[in-house]
Amino acid sequence: MGDLPEIDLTDPAVVRDPFTVYGEARERSPLARLAMPGFGTMWLVTRHAEARDMLSDPRFALRADSYLRPDVPEDCLPYMRTMGEMDGPEHTRLRRLVSPAFTARRAGAFRPRIEPLVGRLLDGLPGRAGGGPVDLVPHFTRPLPMDVICELVGIPEPDRPRWREYGATVAASAGAEFAAAIPGIMAGARAAVARRRAELGDDVISDLVRLQTGHADQLTDAEMVTLIWHLVIAGQTPANLVANAVAALLSHPGQLAALRADPALLPRAVEEVMRWGGPALLSVPRFTREDVELGGVRIPAGEAVTVSIAAANRDPRVFGDPDRFDIARAPAGGGAGHLGFSHGPHFCLGASLARVETEVALAALLRRFPGLELAATVEELRAPDPGNWRLTSLPVNL
């Protein structure tokens, strides 16, 4: 163990350039040790093959302490434990029940309903510029995911401004403000489920009710509310993904020009952003159920293990010239794609929706503003967040 690389998340170098720090550790060893505030020291998987193995191995289990829980009122507690925190038969059952509503086909069918949401946000940007730069984070990338979630689960129009505030709070913080937003989200989710139990509409809750009508095993109201909470939490990914994508394209003019010349590259561009600079730097920690050997290293039972997604997604054993941002990059052979949406049983349920949402946002933004350019350097805009690769702001000239 003494020969393994050791990384401290409080090291400024990790916050400033995690790809280099994790990449150097990856080239020394498939495993490292990571000092992580709030969790102590844990094992860090640095290489792609070992990361895939860990994420799909049931001997690495999620636990209640895999997540930092906010302090919420007692009536909210039944809805806080989502599928992302479950393993085994419990997770398999819920995944089987909800997956039909989140297929790639259904996400594609939802595209025409995302387009006007994106359009309305873009309509407001020139008026916010005031003759100078406009910040895309508060005015475009951050409100968009919650607008999509509201459309997805059938939140009434009068309630949506409040839900947009909830989304901004969830995306921006994990402290007291975050906890204070949760009761309102849960109340709105309960109301949405009750409405759709009484009268079906054109949304995912109604789809799930229809799909399960007549079947012995159905989602309970509490499970539906928990699903909405899961969507609120996980559904914030596009806020950072779209911002990262815009920043990556505007700081790589050749790639931007290639995309403008061939919009058919857009799906590949989204995948490349997720690989090269996706929001998640680390996976949710798992805990070993028993002694496990991974990458030639024995990990004792009860130990916390996380994946360096930043390192695995730039592993030269899988991706050629991995530090280069290339929107025309061919998919990795053997199905060994990026791990930005995780892998195995906990592969992101909403991955297809996040892809469509990001594609729509980028296509419309670049089409509407052909002269779009950054008004600051990307280095100035990075959030000091060791767990996520995200921007605090994104000022652009339209």
C-alpha contacts under 8 A as a table, 3 or more apart, distances in Angstrom:
res1	aa1	res2	aa2	distance
1	M	4	L	5.47
4	L	28	R	7.87
4	L	29	S	6.73
4	L	31	L	6.86
4	L	32	A	5.23
4	L	33	R	6.80
5	P	25	A	5.77
5	P	28	R	7.23
5	P	29	S	7.31
5	P	31	L	7.71
5	P	32	A	4.88
5	P	33	R	6.25
6	E	32	A	5.82
6	E	33	R	4.71
6	E	34	L	5.92
6	E	35	A	7.76
7	I	11	D	7.86
7	I	32	A	7.51
7	I	33	R	6.22
7	I	34	L	4.90
7	I	35	A	6.26
8	D	11	D	5.48
8	D	14	V	7.67
8	D	34	L	5.89
8	D	35	A	4.75
8	D	36	M	6.84
9	L	12	P	7.91
9	L	14	V	6.16
9	L	15	V	7.42
9	L	34	L	7.20
9	L	35	A	6.03
9	L	36	M	5.73
9	L	37	P	7.37
9	L	386	P	6.22
10	T	14	V	7.39
10	T	15	V	7.74
10	T	36	M	7.98
10	T	37	P	7.94
10	T	386	P	7.90
11	D	14	V	5.54
11	D	15	V	7.01
12	P	15	V	5.22
12	P	16	R	6.03
13	A	16	R	4.99
13	A	17	D	5.80
13	A	18	P	7.05
13	A	21	V	7.17
14	V	17	D	5.46
14	V	18	P	4.51
14	V	21	V	6.05
14	V	22	Y	7.97
14	V	386	P	6.73
15	V	18	P	5.93
15	V	384	P	5.84
15	V	385	D	6.27
15	V	386	P	5.12
16	R	384	P	7.50
17	D	20	T	5.74
17	D	21	V	6.64
18	P	21	V	5.12
18	P	22	Y	5.81
18	P	23	G	7.97
18	P	281	L	7.96
18	P	310	A	7.23
18	P	386	P	7.76
19	F	22	Y	5.39
19	F	23	G	5.63
19	F	310	A	5.77
19	F	311	A	6.28
20	T	23	G	4.92
20	T	24	E	6.04
21	V	24	E	5.37
21	V	25	A	6.50
22	Y	25	A	5.07
22	Y	26	R	6.10
22	Y	46	T	7.06
22	Y	308	S	7.09
22	Y	310	A	7.02
22	Y	311	A	5.35
23	G	26	R	4.94
23	G	27	E	6.36
23	G	46	T	7.73
23	G	310	A	7.91
23	G	311	A	5.20
23	G	314	R	7.53
23	G	315	D	7.78
24	E	27	E	5.33
24	E	28	R	6.55
25	A	28	R	5.17
25	A	29	S	6.23
25	A	30	P	7.93
25	A	31	L	8.00
25	A	32	A	6.84
25	A	46	T	7.09
26	R	29	S	5.29
26	R	30	P	5.66
26	R	31	L	7.34
26	R	46	T	4.88
26	R	47	R	5.98
26	R	311	A	6.50
26	R	315	D	7.79
27	E	30	P	7.56
29	S	32	A	6.82
29	S	46	T	7.44
30	P	45	V	5.97
30	P	46	T	5.12
30	P	47	R	5.21
30	P	50	E	7.03
30	P	295	G	5.75
31	L	43	W	6.86
31	L	44	L	5.53
31	L	45	V	4.70
31	L	46	T	5.70
31	L	47	R	7.72
31	L	295	G	6.81
31	L	297	V	7.59
32	A	43	W	5.95
32	A	44	L	4.93
32	A	45	V	6.52
32	A	46	T	7.16
33	R	41	T	6.81
33	R	42	M	5.86
33	R	43	W	4.82
33	R	44	L	5.57
34	L	41	T	5.46
34	L	42	M	5.28
34	L	43	W	6.01
34	L	44	L	5.96
35	A	39	F	7.91
35	A	40	G	5.81
35	A	41	T	4.31
35	A	42	M	6.50
36	M	39	F	5.48
36	M	40	G	5.33
36	M	41	T	5.83
36	M	42	M	7.25
37	P	40	G	5.95
39	F	42	M	7.56
41	T	304	A	7.97
42	M	303	E	6.99
42	M	304	A	5.07
42	M	305	V	5.63
42	M	306	T	7.26
43	W	303	E	7.64
43	W	304	A	6.21
43	W	305	V	4.54
43	W	306	T	6.21
44	L	305	V	5.90
44	L	306	T	5.09
44	L	307	V	5.53
44	L	308	S	6.35
45	V	50	E	6.75
45	V	51	A	5.86
45	V	305	V	7.36
45	V	306	T	6.23
45	V	307	V	4.62
45	V	308	S	5.89
46	T	50	E	7.63
46	T	51	A	6.99
46	T	307	V	6.37
46	T	308	S	5.32
46	T	309	I	7.62
46	T	311	A	5.47
46	T	312	A	5.66
47	R	50	E	5.64
47	R	51	A	5.99
47	R	308	S	7.97
47	R	311	A	6.56
47	R	312	A	4.76
47	R	315	D	6.20
48	H	51	A	5.02
48	H	52	R	6.20
48	H	311	A	7.81
48	H	312	A	4.31
48	H	313	N	6.83
48	H	315	D	6.19
48	H	317	R	7.89
48	H	318	V	7.30
49	A	52	R	5.27
49	A	53	D	6.28
50	E	53	D	4.96
50	E	54	M	6.14
50	E	294	L	6.83
50	E	295	G	6.29
51	A	54	M	5.15
51	A	55	L	6.13
51	A	307	V	6.01
51	A	312	A	7.03
52	R	55	L	5.25
52	R	56	S	6.27
52	R	343	H	6.38
52	R	344	G	7.50
53	D	56	S	5.48
53	D	57	D	6.03
54	M	57	D	5.17
54	M	60	F	6.64
54	M	294	L	7.83
55	L	60	F	7.44
55	L	342	S	7.51
55	L	343	H	5.90
55	L	344	G	5.79
55	L	345	P	7.91
55	L	346	H	7.90
56	S	343	H	6.68
56	S	344	G	4.43
56	S	345	P	6.44
57	D	60	F	5.88
58	P	61	A	6.16
58	P	88	G	7.91
59	R	287	F	7.99
59	R	288	T	5.71
59	R	289	R	5.23
59	R	290	E	6.72
59	R	292	V	7.61
60	F	286	R	5.34
60	F	287	F	5.20
60	F	288	T	4.60
60	F	289	R	6.21
60	F	305	V	7.87
61	A	87	D	6.86
61	A	286	R	5.00
61	A	287	F	5.11
61	A	288	T	6.27
61	A	289	R	6.68
62	L	66	S	6.05
62	L	85	E	6.03
62	L	86	M	6.69
62	L	87	D	6.74
62	L	285	P	7.02
62	L	286	R	4.83
62	L	287	F	6.25
63	R	66	S	5.21
63	R	67	Y	7.88
63	R	85	E	6.83
63	R	86	M	7.91
63	R	286	R	7.12
63	R	287	F	7.13
64	A	67	Y	6.26
64	A	85	E	7.13
65	D	68	L	6.69
66	S	85	E	7.84
66	S	284	V	6.38
66	S	285	P	5.35
66	S	286	R	6.60
67	Y	284	V	7.47
70	P	174	A	7.55
70	P	175	G	7.22
70	P	176	A	7.86
70	P	178	F	7.72
70	P	179	A	5.52
71	D	179	A	6.19
72	V	76	C	6.46
72	V	77	L	7.05
72	V	179	A	5.99
72	V	180	A	7.51
72	V	182	I	7.18
72	V	183	P	7.46
73	P	76	C	5.63
73	P	77	L	7.01
73	P	183	P	7.29
74	E	77	L	5.36
75	D	78	P	6.88
76	C	79	Y	5.80
76	C	80	M	6.74
76	C	182	I	7.68
76	C	183	P	6.46
76	C	186	M	6.65
77	L	80	M	5.31
77	L	81	R	7.76
78	P	81	R	7.08
78	P	222	A	7.31
78	P	226	T	7.95
79	Y	82	T	7.25
79	Y	186	M	7.73
79	Y	222	A	6.53
79	Y	223	E	7.29
79	Y	225	V	6.44
79	Y	226	T	4.52
79	Y	229	W	7.28
80	M	226	T	6.50
80	M	229	W	7.34
81	R	84	G	7.86
81	R	85	E	6.22
81	R	86	M	7.88
81	R	226	T	7.22
82	T	85	E	5.57
82	T	86	M	7.00
82	T	226	T	6.08
82	T	227	L	6.87
82	T	229	W	7.76
82	T	230	H	5.91
83	M	86	M	5.11
83	M	87	D	7.96
83	M	91	H	5.85
83	M	94	L	7.09
83	M	95	R	7.44
83	M	230	H	7.69
84	G	230	H	7.98
84	G	346	H	6.68
86	M	90	E	6.55
86	M	91	H	5.08
87	D	90	E	6.31
87	D	91	H	4.98
87	D	92	T	7.46
88	G	91	H	5.54
88	G	92	T	6.18
89	P	92	T	4.88
89	P	93	R	5.98
90	E	93	R	5.42
90	E	94	L	6.60
91	H	94	L	5.41
91	H	95	R	5.99
92	T	95	R	5.13
92	T	96	R	6.04
93	R	96	R	5.24
93	R	97	L	6.40
94	L	97	L	5.11
94	L	98	V	6.24
94	L	219	L	7.76
95	R	98	V	5.43
95	R	99	S	5.64
96	R	99	S	5.61
96	R	100	P	7.61
97	L	100	P	7.07
97	L	208	L	7.90
97	L	212	Q	7.84
97	L	218	Q	7.29
97	L	219	L	7.23
98	V	101	A	5.82
98	V	102	F	7.22
98	V	208	L	6.85
99	S	102	F	5.25
99	S	103	T	6.58
99	S	349	L	7.04
100	P	103	T	5.83
101	A	106	R	6.65
101	A	204	V	6.37
101	A	207	D	6.63
101	A	208	L	6.61
102	F	106	R	6.13
102	F	107	A	6.44
102	F	349	L	6.70
102	F	350	G	6.25
102	F	352	S	7.20
102	F	353	L	7.27
103	T	106	R	5.25
103	T	107	A	6.22
103	T	352	S	6.74
104	A	107	A	5.03
104	A	108	G	6.09
104	A	352	S	5.12
104	A	353	L	7.33
105	R	108	G	5.10
105	R	109	A	6.23
106	R	109	A	4.95
106	R	110	F	6.28
107	A	110	F	5.06
107	A	111	R	6.66
107	A	352	S	5.93
107	A	353	L	4.98
107	A	356	V	6.72
108	G	111	R	5.28
108	G	353	L	7.73
108	G	356	V	6.72
109	A	112	P	7.00
110	F	113	R	5.48
110	F	114	I	6.61
111	R	114	I	5.11
111	R	115	E	6.33
111	R	356	V	6.61
111	R	357	E	7.43
111	R	360	V	7.45
112	P	115	E	5.34
112	P	116	P	7.37
113	R	116	P	6.25
113	R	117	L	7.14
113	R	151	E	7.78
114	I	117	L	5.26
114	I	118	V	6.34
114	I	148	V	6.44
114	I	357	E	6.82
114	I	360	V	7.31
115	E	118	V	5.21
115	E	119	G	6.10
115	E	360	V	6.37
115	E	361	A	7.85
116	P	119	G	4.73
116	P	120	R	6.08
117	L	120	R	5.38
117	L	121	L	6.60
117	L	144	L	7.31
117	L	147	D	6.87
117	L	148	V	7.32
118	V	121	L	5.32
118	V	122	L	6.27
118	V	140	F	8.00
118	V	144	L	6.90
118	V	360	V	7.46
118	V	361	A	6.10
118	V	364	A	7.39
119	G	122	L	5.10
119	G	123	D	6.06
119	G	364	A	7.31
120	R	123	D	5.05
120	R	124	G	6.71
121	L	124	G	5.47
121	L	125	L	6.87
121	L	139	H	7.00
121	L	140	F	5.89
121	L	144	L	7.73
122	L	125	L	5.32
122	L	126	P	7.98
122	L	140	F	7.12
122	L	365	L	7.10
122	L	368	R	7.94
123	D	126	P	7.08
124	G	127	G	5.70
124	G	128	R	6.67
125	L	128	R	5.19
125	L	129	A	6.40
125	L	134	V	6.91
125	L	139	H	7.09
126	P	129	A	5.20
126	P	130	G	7.34
126	P	134	V	7.81
126	P	398	L	7.45
127	G	130	G	6.27
128	R	134	V	6.21
129	A	132	G	5.21
129	A	133	P	5.37
129	A	134	V	4.57
130	G	133	P	7.68
132	G	397	N	6.61
133	P	375	A	6.43
133	P	395	P	5.63
133	P	396	V	5.08
133	P	397	N	4.63
133	P	398	L	7.12
134	V	394	L	7.94
134	V	395	P	5.23
134	V	396	V	5.54
134	V	397	N	6.56
134	V	398	L	7.63
135	D	138	P	6.51
135	D	139	H	6.55
135	D	393	S	6.18
135	D	394	L	5.07
135	D	395	P	4.08
135	D	396	V	6.33
136	L	139	H	5.15
136	L	140	F	4.95
136	L	141	T	6.03
136	L	243	A	7.61
136	L	393	S	7.07
136	L	394	L	5.30
136	L	395	P	6.22
136	L	396	V	7.20
137	V	140	F	5.64
137	V	141	T	4.92
137	V	142	R	5.40
137	V	239	A	7.80
137	V	243	A	6.93
137	V	391	L	7.96
137	V	392	T	7.48
137	V	393	S	5.39
137	V	394	L	5.71
138	P	141	T	6.72
138	P	142	R	5.50
138	P	143	P	6.80
138	P	393	S	7.70
139	H	142	R	6.90
139	H	143	P	6.69
140	F	143	P	5.83
140	F	144	L	6.04
141	T	144	L	5.55
141	T	145	P	7.48
141	T	238	P	7.49
141	T	239	A	4.76
141	T	240	N	7.16
141	T	242	V	6.20
141	T	243	A	6.10
142	R	145	P	6.61
142	R	146	M	7.87
142	R	167	G	7.54
142	R	168	A	6.31
142	R	171	A	7.34
142	R	236	Q	7.85
142	R	239	A	4.84
142	R	240	N	7.66
143	P	146	M	5.74
143	P	147	D	6.29
143	P	164	R	5.91
143	P	167	G	6.91
143	P	168	A	6.75
143	P	239	A	7.63
144	L	147	D	5.09
144	L	148	V	6.25
144	L	239	A	6.99
145	P	148	V	5.09
145	P	149	I	6.19
145	P	167	G	7.73
145	P	235	G	6.25
145	P	236	Q	5.79
145	P	237	T	7.93
145	P	238	P	6.28
145	P	239	A	6.16
146	M	149	I	4.86
146	M	150	C	6.03
146	M	163	W	6.84
146	M	164	R	5.68
146	M	167	G	5.58
146	M	232	V	7.24
146	M	235	G	7.55
146	M	236	Q	7.39
147	D	150	C	5.19
147	D	151	E	6.34
147	D	160	R	7.31
147	D	164	R	6.75
148	V	151	E	5.09
148	V	152	L	5.97
149	I	152	L	4.77
149	I	153	V	6.11
149	I	231	L	7.10
149	I	232	V	7.07
149	I	235	G	7.27
150	C	153	V	5.48
150	C	154	G	5.72
150	C	155	I	4.84
150	C	156	P	7.76
150	C	160	R	6.72
150	C	163	W	7.60
151	E	154	G	5.30
151	E	155	I	6.49
151	E	203	D	7.11
152	L	203	D	5.29
152	L	204	V	5.71
153	V	192	A	7.30
153	V	203	D	5.30
153	V	204	V	5.40
153	V	205	I	5.75
153	V	228	I	7.38
154	G	192	A	6.65
154	G	201	G	7.59
154	G	202	D	7.51
154	G	203	D	5.61
154	G	204	V	7.76
154	G	205	I	7.64
155	I	159	D	6.63
155	I	160	R	6.60
155	I	188	G	7.74
155	I	192	A	6.34
156	P	159	D	5.54
156	P	160	R	6.59
157	E	160	R	5.28
158	P	161	P	7.08
159	D	162	R	5.67
159	D	163	W	6.54
160	R	163	W	4.88
160	R	164	R	6.07
161	P	164	R	5.04
161	P	165	E	6.48
162	R	165	E	5.11
162	R	166	Y	6.41
163	W	166	Y	4.81
163	W	167	G	6.17
163	W	185	I	7.35
164	R	167	G	4.98
164	R	168	A	6.30
165	E	168	A	5.14
165	E	169	T	6.29
166	Y	169	T	5.16
166	Y	170	V	6.15
166	Y	181	A	5.85
166	Y	185	I	7.22
167	G	170	V	5.08
167	G	171	A	6.00
167	G	232	V	7.27
167	G	236	Q	7.48
168	A	171	A	5.22
168	A	172	A	5.99
169	T	172	A	5.25
169	T	173	S	5.92
169	T	177	E	6.63
169	T	178	F	5.70
169	T	181	A	7.23
170	V	173	S	5.79
170	V	174	A	6.87
170	V	178	F	5.55
170	V	181	A	7.78
170	V	233	I	7.16
170	V	236	Q	7.88
171	A	236	Q	6.16
171	A	239	A	7.77
173	S	177	E	7.08
173	S	178	F	5.90
174	A	177	E	7.30
174	A	178	F	5.16
174	A	179	A	7.34
175	G	178	F	5.33
175	G	179	A	6.41
176	A	179	A	5.12
176	A	180	A	6.08
177	E	180	A	5.01
177	E	181	A	6.37
178	F	181	A	5.37
178	F	182	I	6.82
179	A	182	I	5.45
179	A	183	P	7.98
180	A	183	P	6.75
181	A	184	G	5.73
181	A	185	I	6.50
182	I	185	I	5.08
182	I	186	M	6.15
183	P	186	M	5.13
183	P	187	A	6.10
184	G	187	A	5.11
184	G	188	G	6.14
185	I	188	G	5.19
185	I	189	A	6.07
185	I	229	W	7.40
186	M	189	A	4.97
186	M	190	R	6.13
186	M	225	V	6.99
186	M	229	W	7.14
187	A	190	R	5.19
187	A	191	A	6.27
188	G	191	A	5.08
188	G	192	A	6.14
189	A	192	A	5.02
189	A	193	V	6.27
189	A	225	V	5.39
189	A	228	I	6.30
189	A	229	W	7.57
190	R	193	V	5.26
190	R	194	A	6.20
190	R	221	D	7.74
190	R	225	V	5.80
191	A	194	A	5.09
191	A	195	R	6.16
192	A	195	R	5.19
192	A	196	R	6.39
193	V	196	R	5.23
193	V	197	R	6.15
193	V	205	I	6.86
193	V	221	D	6.71
193	V	224	M	6.79
193	V	225	V	6.87
194	A	197	R	5.12
194	A	198	A	6.32
194	A	221	D	7.95
195	R	198	A	5.21
195	R	199	E	5.99
195	R	200	L	7.68
196	R	199	E	4.86
196	R	200	L	4.80
196	R	201	G	6.64
196	R	205	I	6.75
196	R	206	S	5.84
197	R	200	L	6.69
197	R	206	S	7.81
197	R	209	V	7.54
200	L	206	S	5.18
201	G	206	S	5.66
202	D	206	S	6.45
202	D	207	D	7.44
203	D	206	S	5.43
203	D	207	D	6.23
204	V	207	D	4.80
204	V	208	L	6.16
205	I	208	L	5.19
205	I	209	V	6.33
205	I	224	M	7.43
206	S	209	V	5.05
206	S	210	R	6.14
207	D	210	R	5.13
207	D	211	L	6.02
208	L	211	L	5.05
208	L	212	Q	6.15
209	V	212	Q	5.36
209	V	213	T	5.99
210	R	213	T	5.29
212	Q	215	H	5.38
212	Q	217	D	7.49
212	Q	218	Q	5.68
212	Q	219	L	7.90
213	T	218	Q	7.71
215	H	218	Q	6.55
219	L	222	A	7.95
219	L	223	E	5.69
219	L	224	M	6.34
220	T	223	E	5.06
220	T	224	M	6.28
221	D	224	M	5.02
221	D	225	V	6.26
222	A	225	V	5.13
222	A	226	T	6.15
223	E	226	T	4.95
223	E	227	L	6.11
224	M	227	L	5.00
224	M	228	I	6.44
225	V	228	I	5.16
225	V	229	W	6.38
226	T	229	W	4.98
226	T	230	H	6.12
227	L	230	H	4.88
227	L	231	L	6.21
228	I	231	L	4.99
228	I	232	V	6.24
229	W	232	V	5.02
229	W	233	I	6.34
230	H	233	I	5.25
230	H	234	A	5.92
230	H	235	G	7.68
231	L	234	A	5.25
231	L	235	G	4.94
231	L	350	G	7.98
232	V	235	G	5.19
232	V	236	Q	6.62
233	I	236	Q	5.97
234	A	237	T	6.08
234	A	350	G	7.87
235	G	238	P	6.82
235	G	350	G	7.40
235	G	354	A	7.58
236	Q	239	A	5.46
236	Q	240	N	7.42
237	T	240	N	5.69
237	T	241	L	6.07
237	T	279	P	7.08
237	T	354	A	7.43
238	P	241	L	4.58
238	P	242	V	5.54
238	P	354	A	5.90
238	P	357	E	7.19
238	P	358	T	6.34
239	A	242	V	5.71
239	A	243	A	6.46
240	N	243	A	5.12
240	N	244	N	5.95
240	N	279	P	5.96
240	N	389	W	7.92
240	N	390	R	5.64
240	N	391	L	7.14
241	L	244	N	5.09
241	L	245	A	6.00
241	L	273	V	7.66
241	L	274	M	7.22
241	L	278	G	6.13
241	L	279	P	6.01
241	L	358	T	7.28
242	V	245	A	4.99
242	V	246	V	6.18
242	V	358	T	5.72
242	V	361	A	7.22
242	V	362	L	7.15
243	A	246	V	5.23
243	A	247	A	6.20
243	A	390	R	7.66
243	A	391	L	7.05
243	A	394	L	7.10
244	N	247	A	5.13
244	N	248	A	6.00
244	N	273	V	7.32
244	N	277	G	6.85
244	N	278	G	7.14
244	N	279	P	7.60
244	N	390	R	6.67
244	N	391	L	7.25
245	A	248	A	5.08
245	A	249	L	6.10
245	A	270	V	7.31
245	A	273	V	5.78
245	A	362	L	7.92
246	V	249	L	5.28
246	V	250	L	6.03
246	V	362	L	7.31
247	A	250	L	5.29
247	A	251	S	6.05
247	A	374	L	7.48
247	A	378	V	6.68
247	A	394	L	7.60
248	A	251	S	5.29
248	A	252	H	6.20
248	A	273	V	7.44
249	L	252	H	5.11
249	L	253	P	6.60
249	L	255	Q	6.26
249	L	256	L	5.12
250	L	253	P	5.93
250	L	256	L	6.51
250	L	372	L	7.86
250	L	373	E	6.14
250	L	374	L	6.41
251	S	374	L	7.67
251	S	378	V	7.73
252	H	255	Q	5.50
252	H	256	L	6.35
253	P	256	L	4.97
253	P	257	A	6.02
254	G	257	A	5.11
254	G	258	A	6.22
255	Q	258	A	5.03
255	Q	259	L	6.26
255	Q	326	D	6.90
255	Q	327	I	6.58
256	L	259	L	5.15
256	L	260	R	6.20
257	A	260	R	5.09
257	A	261	A	6.08
258	A	261	A	5.08
258	A	262	D	6.11
259	L	262	D	5.04
259	L	263	P	5.33
259	L	264	A	7.74
259	L	265	L	5.97
259	L	266	L	6.72
259	L	269	A	7.91
259	L	327	I	7.83
260	R	263	P	5.80
260	R	366	L	7.80
262	D	265	L	5.92
263	P	266	L	5.56
263	P	363	A	7.77
264	A	267	P	7.20
265	L	268	R	5.40
265	L	269	A	6.07
265	L	327	I	6.99
265	L	328	A	6.72
266	L	269	A	4.86
266	L	270	V	6.27
266	L	327	I	7.96
266	L	359	E	6.43
266	L	363	A	7.67
267	P	270	V	5.25
267	P	271	E	6.47
267	P	355	R	7.64
267	P	359	E	6.67
268	R	271	E	5.07
268	R	272	E	6.09
268	R	327	I	5.79
268	R	328	A	6.40
268	R	329	R	7.28
269	A	272	E	5.02
269	A	273	V	6.17
269	A	326	D	7.74
269	A	327	I	4.38
269	A	328	A	7.07
270	V	273	V	5.21
270	V	274	M	6.27
270	V	327	I	7.88
270	V	355	R	6.85
270	V	358	T	7.06
270	V	359	E	6.81
271	E	274	M	5.06
271	E	275	R	6.21
271	E	338	H	7.94
272	E	275	R	4.97
272	E	276	W	5.77
272	E	277	G	7.93
272	E	325	F	7.06
272	E	326	D	6.73
272	E	327	I	5.67
272	E	329	R	7.27
273	V	276	W	5.13
273	V	277	G	5.28
273	V	278	G	5.86
273	V	325	F	7.72
273	V	327	I	7.87
274	M	277	G	5.65
274	M	278	G	3.99
274	M	279	P	7.45
274	M	338	H	7.47
274	M	340	G	5.65
275	R	278	G	5.90
275	R	313	N	5.41
275	R	314	R	7.42
275	R	338	H	5.36
275	R	339	L	7.26
275	R	340	G	6.19
276	W	310	A	7.88
276	W	313	N	6.80
276	W	314	R	6.97
276	W	322	P	7.74
276	W	323	D	7.11
276	W	324	R	7.82
276	W	325	F	6.34
277	G	310	A	7.70
277	G	389	W	7.03
278	G	281	L	7.57
278	G	340	G	6.23
278	G	389	W	6.72
279	P	340	G	7.88
279	P	388	N	5.21
279	P	389	W	4.62
279	P	390	R	5.92
280	A	283	S	7.10
280	A	309	I	6.83
280	A	310	A	7.61
280	A	340	G	6.75
280	A	387	G	6.57
280	A	388	N	4.85
280	A	389	W	6.29
281	L	308	S	6.04
281	L	309	I	5.14
281	L	310	A	5.02
281	L	386	P	7.55
281	L	387	G	5.39
281	L	388	N	5.26
281	L	389	W	6.41
282	L	306	T	6.53
282	L	307	V	5.55
282	L	308	S	4.81
282	L	309	I	5.34
282	L	310	A	7.16
282	L	387	G	5.89
282	L	388	N	7.51
283	S	306	T	5.50
283	S	307	V	5.15
283	S	308	S	6.76
283	S	309	I	6.64
283	S	342	S	7.53
284	V	306	T	6.31
284	V	307	V	7.91
285	P	304	A	6.03
285	P	305	V	5.33
285	P	306	T	4.57
285	P	307	V	7.74
286	R	304	A	5.60
286	R	305	V	5.21
286	R	306	T	6.36
287	F	301	A	7.69
287	F	302	G	5.58
287	F	303	E	5.25
287	F	304	A	4.51
287	F	305	V	6.01
288	T	291	D	6.81
288	T	292	V	7.05
288	T	299	I	7.61
288	T	300	P	7.16
288	T	301	A	4.97
288	T	302	G	4.97
288	T	303	E	5.48
288	T	304	A	6.79
288	T	305	V	7.59
289	R	301	A	5.46
289	R	302	G	5.99
290	E	300	P	6.63
290	E	301	A	4.08
290	E	302	G	6.90
291	D	298	R	6.90
291	D	299	I	5.67
291	D	300	P	4.34
291	D	301	A	4.51
292	V	298	R	5.74
292	V	299	I	5.20
292	V	300	P	6.46
292	V	301	A	7.25
293	E	296	G	6.06
293	E	297	V	5.34
293	E	298	R	4.29
293	E	299	I	5.94
294	L	297	V	5.33
294	L	298	R	6.47
294	L	299	I	7.30
299	I	303	E	6.96
300	P	303	E	6.14
307	V	312	A	7.81
308	S	311	A	5.29
308	S	312	A	6.20
309	I	312	A	5.06
309	I	313	N	5.82
309	I	339	L	6.35
309	I	340	G	6.76
310	A	313	N	5.53
310	A	314	R	6.65
311	A	314	R	5.34
311	A	315	D	6.17
312	A	315	D	5.07
312	A	338	H	7.79
312	A	339	L	7.37
313	N	319	F	7.86
313	N	322	P	7.87
313	N	338	H	5.39
313	N	339	L	6.35
313	N	340	G	7.61
314	R	318	V	7.93
314	R	319	F	6.54
314	R	322	P	4.82
314	R	323	D	6.31
315	D	318	V	5.72
315	D	319	F	6.08
315	D	322	P	6.58
316	P	319	F	4.96
316	P	320	G	5.75
316	P	321	D	6.71
316	P	322	P	5.83
317	R	320	G	7.69
318	V	332	A	6.58
318	V	333	G	7.90
318	V	336	A	7.16
319	F	322	P	5.21
319	F	332	A	6.46
321	D	324	R	5.86
322	P	325	F	7.80
326	D	329	R	5.37
331	P	335	G	7.89
331	P	337	G	6.70
332	A	335	G	6.40
332	A	336	A	5.55
332	A	337	G	5.58
333	G	336	A	6.05
333	G	337	G	7.90
338	H	341	F	7.75
339	L	342	S	4.66
339	L	343	H	6.20
341	F	347	F	5.87
341	F	348	C	5.19
341	F	351	A	6.48
342	S	346	H	6.73
342	S	347	F	4.89
342	S	348	C	6.36
343	H	346	H	6.22
343	H	347	F	4.57
343	H	348	C	7.85
344	G	347	F	5.48
346	H	349	L	7.64
347	F	351	A	7.98
348	C	351	A	5.27
349	L	352	S	7.87
350	G	353	L	5.23
350	G	354	A	6.10
351	A	354	A	5.07
351	A	355	R	6.16
352	S	355	R	5.14
352	S	356	V	6.30
353	L	356	V	5.16
353	L	357	E	6.01
354	A	357	E	5.07
354	A	358	T	6.05
355	R	358	T	5.23
355	R	359	E	6.09
356	V	359	E	5.06
356	V	360	V	6.10
357	E	360	V	5.28
357	E	361	A	6.15
358	T	361	A	5.09
358	T	362	L	6.08
359	E	362	L	5.33
359	E	363	A	5.98
360	V	363	A	5.27
360	V	364	A	6.07
361	A	364	A	5.44
361	A	365	L	6.05
362	L	365	L	5.16
362	L	366	L	6.05
363	A	366	L	5.49
363	A	367	R	6.03
364	A	367	R	5.10
364	A	368	R	5.90
365	L	368	R	5.28
365	L	369	F	6.11
366	L	369	F	5.35
366	L	370	P	5.72
366	L	372	L	7.22
367	R	370	P	5.95
369	F	372	L	5.43
369	F	398	L	5.88
371	G	397	N	7.87
371	G	398	L	6.22
372	L	396	V	6.71
372	L	397	N	5.75
372	L	398	L	4.77
373	E	396	V	5.51
373	E	397	N	5.34
373	E	398	L	6.83
374	L	377	T	7.10
374	L	394	L	7.65
374	L	395	P	6.33
374	L	396	V	4.46
374	L	397	N	6.27
375	A	395	P	5.32
375	A	396	V	4.73
375	A	397	N	5.97
376	A	380	E	6.78
376	A	381	L	7.50
376	A	394	L	7.88
376	A	395	P	6.59
376	A	396	V	7.62
377	T	380	E	5.44
377	T	381	L	6.90
378	V	381	L	5.19
378	V	382	R	6.63
379	E	382	R	5.74
381	L	391	L	5.36
381	L	392	T	5.70
381	L	393	S	5.76
381	L	394	L	6.71
382	R	389	W	7.50
382	R	390	R	6.02
382	R	391	L	4.54
382	R	392	T	5.99
382	R	393	S	7.91
383	A	389	W	7.40
383	A	390	R	5.80
383	A	391	L	5.19
383	A	392	T	5.17
385	D	388	N	5.62
385	D	389	W	6.97
385	D	390	R	7.65
386	P	389	W	7.63
391	L	394	L	6.82
